[in-house]
Amino acid sequence: MTLHEFIKTALAEDVGDGDHTSLATIPANAQRRARLLVKDTGILAGVEVALAIFDEVDPNFEVEVLMEDGVSMKPGDIVLTVSGNARNILTAERLVLNCMQRMSGIATQTRRMVNLIEGTRAQLLDTRKTTPNFRICEKMAVKIGGGVNHRFGLYDMILIKDNHIDYAGGVTQAITQANQYLKRTGRQLEIEVEMRTRAEVEEVLKLTESGEVRVDVLLLDNFKPDEIRDLVRLIDNRITTEASGGITEANLRAYAETGVNFISSGALTHHVRSLDLSLKAY
């Protein structure tokens, strides 16, 4: 889903056959203005989305942007002003706020976690633990906050997880079949494989020694930091490493200091508090 498609779908959901409150109370030709006010502290995200929403609702809007995505914000700040048809401002209001409030919450959470691993080699990844049909905005917010987008969906990477391994009959079978699939279909996709034990890591390293079978990333899942450090030494940069599972803000730094390349966290996009913004007439 593109951003344009998301906006059209979201507006259709909200407006239906008309914004009847505005149609009933506001003259059709009324021209007004409003400003987007900050009522919370954090990292601003969603300005570009807001501009796209305003343009979709009414291309004749005049919007002045005063703050850009990624900057720190505090109560009393004014993000932007919009002027134009009053009915249309009211139609755009809730979608703009819903997107920006949640995106700012995600960007703030991401920035906080990115700061915790500053100075290490690790980069922070998001996941597919997102809100259905809102993933495009949530992943934009992660990037604004300083994180790295992982795969967007099931179609842009092969990520062999525990259930895939069990259904395929084992690690070797799953990896071999994935390589055969890519060769057969001519697709150029990275292969990442979830590792549950040291023995599985050793199995993959042996399997890929010849270079005939490829694995791009090893997902070290639910290991403790000391175990991750040991596995990183074992892998010795032959394959990119990613840590996940049981990682919190309290232990994030410990995982980052193991030497792992990436740390993935669903916490970037779930259990996030939306930040308070409002659109007010003036």
C-alpha angles and dihedrals in degrees: 000000000000123000089252091053091048092052094048091049093046093049091048090052092050103036101037108169093347148325091263096181092059092039090053099045110027125067112244094239098042113134118203141155136223139184130218108235129200116226099169142050123251145070118327117233135165103047092125090048091050091052090052091050093050090049092050093049096044125354088197094067116119108220125185114195114210100170129037131219114276099030124121114258135196137186112291097030117130113221100186145332126229129194132183141076108012096216091053093049089056092047092054096041103086097042091049091050096043091053098042096044094054095038091051090050091052093045090050093050091046094049091050092053094042089054090054092062097040112139096028127099092242123109124203118241131195124220141214090268091113140128111276111258091004097076094105092061095041093053090046087055093051090054092047088053092054100263128124125247114237120197114329096214146338092289104061102056141019107239110178108201133181096279092049090052093049093046092047093051100252146335097287093048093048094049094044092050092047091053091048090050093053092048092047095048098036092232122153104216132144117245119221122179129198114231121206101174141024088246090060090051090052089048092054094046091052092045093053098042094098094051092232092108120047132211117171103185135021114210106210101204127196097350122141118245094257090051091049090051091052092048093048088055090048093050090046097194093302089120130019113256133218128184124208142154128068093019117145136168087264095060101024094101092051090055092046091053092058090080095249115154099223139016118200122204131182087196089081091073107022130055087026121146114227114232122238117256131154139193110221133183116237 
